[in-house]
Amino acid sequence: MTPVSEILKRRPSAAWTTEPEMTVFNVLHLLARHDVGALMVMEQGRLVGIVSERDYTRKVALWGRSSKEVKVAEIMTSKVVVVAPQTRSRECMTLMSQHKIRHLPVLTGQAVLGMISIRDIMDDIIGEHEATIEHLSRYIHS
């Protein structure tokens, strides 16, 4: 399995961020502009949470609140599951499944390197399976 440091290299930008005091409305625009489902919430250079489309739908829209008034700090997930650059994609999949999450920030110590999504992990696992199938097919036919 591939380490997440390699997966991050394949992404155009894996480190879209926001701040706790930004409105959810502005975050929704960032999510749409960058075509992502979540942003890391940074404060003074430190990761303090993640805010996702799921946070918006469950904590703003369903409660009848205004995205123009609600701050990211009010709805973000502050207990963030993170991985190190050497973590393998299979382990990431296990963590995502156990915690029912779709995004994992990648950190070295406190330094944020980027964030991977379930889509990144699935692409890696599918690619590896396709390579294995191709290798086995060539072996069988040789």
N, C-alpha and C positions, 0 to 999 in steps of 0.2 A: 504494500500500500504506500501511497505517496505521502510524504510529509507536507503539512499545510504551508510551509514556507515555499514549496514549489507551486502549490495551487495559487498562492497569492501573486506569484510572478505572472500568471496567466491572465490576471484580471486587469482591466484598464485602470481602475482605481478602486481599491478595496477599503478605503478609509474615509468614507463620508461621515461627517460629524455634525453635531448641533450642540447647543448649550442649554442648561436647565431652565433658564429664564425666557427662552424663545417660546412663542405661542405655538400651539399645536397646528393652527392654520398654516403658519409659515413652514412648519416641518412637513406638512402634507405636500406643499409645493416643492420642497427639496426632494422628497421621496419620488414624486412624479417626474421631476426634472432629471434625476439620476437613474430613474427606472429601477429602484431598489425597494425592498420591503421593510428596511429598518436602518436606523442611524445610531451610531455610538454617541452617547452624551458625555461631553468632556467639560471639565471645569478646572481651570488653572493647570492645564496640561495633563490632567489625570482622568481616567475613565471612571465615571460615576454612575453610568447606567446605559440602557439601551431603550430606544423608543421605536415602536413598530406600528404597522398598519393595524395589527391585532389590538394593540393598546388603544389606538384611536377608536376602533369600532366597539370595543367592550367597555371602555371607560369614559368616552365622550359621547359618541353617537347614541348608544343604547340608553344612556342616562339623561339624554336630552340636554346636554351641556353645549356651550358654544365653543367651537374650536378657536375662535378669535379671542377668547378670554382665558381659556385654560392654558396653563404653562406646562411645558414638557416635564418639569420636576414633579408635577402632580400625578402624572400617569405613567412615567417611565418605570421600567423594571430596574431596580437598584441592586438586586442580588444577581450579579452577572456571572454566568459560567464562562470561563475563559480557557484557552489552550495555549500551549507553547509552540514555537515554530516547528519543532521536531515531532509534534504529535501527528500520528498517522490518520489518514482519512477514515479508516474503519473504526478507530477509537472515537473520532468526532461523531460518526454516525451513532454510535452507542450512547454517547453523552446527549446528543440531540434527542434521541428516542427516550432515554430515561427522564430527561428534564422537560420533555414536550416543548422544545424550542426549535427555531429555524435558523438562528444566527449565532456564530461564535467569534468573539473578538480574539485576535492572536496577539499575545503580549510576550515580551522579554522583560522580566521583572515588572516595572511599572510602565515601560515604554510600549505604546500601542503600535503594532506593525500593520494592522489591517483587520478586516473582518471577512469571514467566509460564511456562505449560506448553505442550506441543505442542497440547493441546486448545484453548487460547486462540488460538494461531496458526491452527489449522485453521478454527475458527469465523470468524476474521477473513477468511481467504482465501475461504471458502465464501460469506460474506456479500457480499464484493466481487464475486465471480463472479455471484451471484444479481442484484445490482444492475446489473451490465453486461448480463446477459441481459434483464432487464426493460427497460432503456434501449433496447437494440437491438430488442426486440419492439415497443415503442411506436414506434420510428423506422420500422420496416418497415411497420407497420399504419397509419401516418399519411399 
